[in-house]
Amino acid sequence: MDWNGWPKRFIRNASMRRLGSGRVLAAAAGIWAAVAVVSVMAGADLSGVSPEIRKEVLWNLRLPRVLLAALVGAALSTAGAVFQGLFRNPLADPFVIGVSGGAALAAVLSIVLGASATVLGLAPVAAAAFVGGLLAAGVVYRLARVRGRVPLPTLLLAGFAVGALASAFLSVLLVAASRSWSEIVLWLMGSLAHTDAWSRLRIMGPAVVLAMGLAAIYARDLNMFLLGEESARHLGVEVERAKRMLLVAGAVATAAAVAVGGIIGFVGLVVPNLARALVGPDHRDVLPVSAAAGAVLVSLADLGARCAAPPLELPIGAITALAGAPFFLWVLRRKARS
């Protein structure tokens, strides 16, 4: 995939669509609804249990889990679309500015310390992950800022450095936390099996919606970034402000997704590329289609994680990696040949 030639193709084909975004969104909504029904009904047979237990399982366990999967998928895919457009790189993912490293370090630290205090009804590990991810993004932004400007190559390098540093500290914690390994590994590989799912939805849902709304507001500016920062500036874009707002949108969406489901890879890499293949490069279409397709993908992955090897539950990150890794290799091959 030749992104060096993408700006010219974008100008030439800006009004063209391979598929109407409305049709794609309608199809995604229908698929997700079907997956949601199957997910709520899948699992242990409830026909012989009391109505109270049946209601508890369906209402407080299965239904919010389906909604959490959709929230995580939409958040990661939106963040991936934002960062791929901002950095003009189809291989950028939601974790490119160190959010996952900061979130993982903070979450594992809370597990090791045995934190038990909830924050606004949110589990301590989820709260720590959300705050840690945002702090990491803030540190990366501050390190990359030079004389009031944030060069994108410097931002990438700062994100890599902060992520590597967080991984180093995380390795030390893993060695010292042998008693908590199972909980840590489950979180690091992604899971939506939470008893406080409604609380996570109530708190992280608005954060994701706000992040998606902010990204949508700056979708036109994101299109201009495809032409390069200087070209965007000449076209009237307040480059530094737009860059800052888009980074905030991507960081908040990613941190919220990680806080809810742990580290779930490849979703934010694969889905935006698929969305562009379906509706073209205009981010006014790519962003909502990415969100919808991401919700479907993670919902399917969660269903697969629950049903692939019952009564065991596979990590969602393993399922998304099995689906995403071949696509990632295909994108690399396309880029190498172009």
Secondary structure, DSSP 4 states (H G I P E B T S, - for coil): --SSSHHHHHHHHTT--SS-HHHHHHHHHHHHHHHHHHHHH-SS--TTS-HHHHHHHIIIIIHHHHHHHHHHHHHHHHHHHHHHHHHT-TT--TTTTSHHHHHHHHHHHHHHHT----BTTB-HHHHHHHHHHHHHHHHHHHHH-BTTB--HHHHHHHHHHHHHHHHHHHHHHHHH-GGGHHHHHHHHH-----TTHHHHHHHHHHHHHHHHHHHHHTHHHHHHHTT-HHHHHHTT--HHHHHHHHHHHHHHHHHHHHHHH----SHHHHHHHHHHHHH-S-HHHHHHHHHHHHHHHHHHHHHHHHHSSTTS---HHHHHHHHHHHHHHHHHHHHHH-
